[in-house]
Amino acid sequence: MILQREKVKVIAGIRSKMAEFDLSESDIFGGAKPASGSKKPKMIRYYDPKRGIKWAGRGRKPPEFEELSQEELDRFRLDTPVPADAL
């Protein structure tokens, strides 16, 4: 119980100082952190420009790529992967 009262006093003191010096959470803890789910942009490794089909080479293939052999699929492989939003 004593610990809880101490926490309340400390938090009140911190809030008071933040208001006094016009500080925000980002001033104290740094800029906004990306959401836990956000990562590097998805890199596209396969692209069919005629149909606009993109695939990163991971996970399920798009239906249009499922029936292709590896040789046929390699025709759509990009030399250098590019971010998904660049295509």
N, C-alpha and C positions, 0 to 999 in steps of 0.2 A: 504494500500500500504506500509506503514511504517513497519507493522508487517511482510509482505512478505520479505522485504529487510533484516530485522533482522533475519528471519529464514535462509535466504541464507548465511548470515555472520556466524551464529552459526553452520550451517551444514558444511561450509567450515572449520571452526575452529576445529570441531570434526574430520573431515577427515584428517586434517593436523596432529592433535595429534595422531590419529590412525596410520598414516604412520610413524610418528616420533618414536613411541614406538612399531612398528610392531604388532599392535593389529588387530584382526579380529572381525567380528560380534559375533562369538561364545565366544570370550574372554570377551566381554562386556555383552552380553545377555544370556550367558550360552550355553550349548551344543545344538545340533540340536534337535528340538522338533519333536515328531512323527507327521506324517500327521494327519490332523483332523479326517480322517476316520479310522485310525488305533486304535485298541483297544486290549484288552486282546485276547490271542489266542482262537479260537473257541474250546469249550470243547465238546468232543464227548460223548454222553450218550448211544447211541445204535450202535452196531457193529456186522455185520455178517462176521466172518472171512473167511468162505468158499467162499463168493462172493465178499468180500472186500467192502461191503456197509457200509457207515458211516452216522450217522445222529445225530445232536446235540439235537434233541428233540424240536426244535423250527422251525417255518416256515413250509413249505410244506414237507411232508414226501417224501422220495425217492419212485419212482414208485413201487419198489419191496416191500416196507413196507405198501403201501396204503391199500391193501386188507386184511391185517392182523388184527385180533381182538386184543384187549388190552392184553389178556393172551398170544397170540402168539408173540406179539411185546415184551412183558416182557422177553421172552427167550433171546432176543438180548441185553437187558439192561445191561450195565456195572455196577459193584458194585460202582466203583469210576470213575467219568468222567475223561477223559484224553485229553490232547491237540491233535488237529487234526493231527498235523505233527508227533505225536508219534506213530501213527498206520500205 
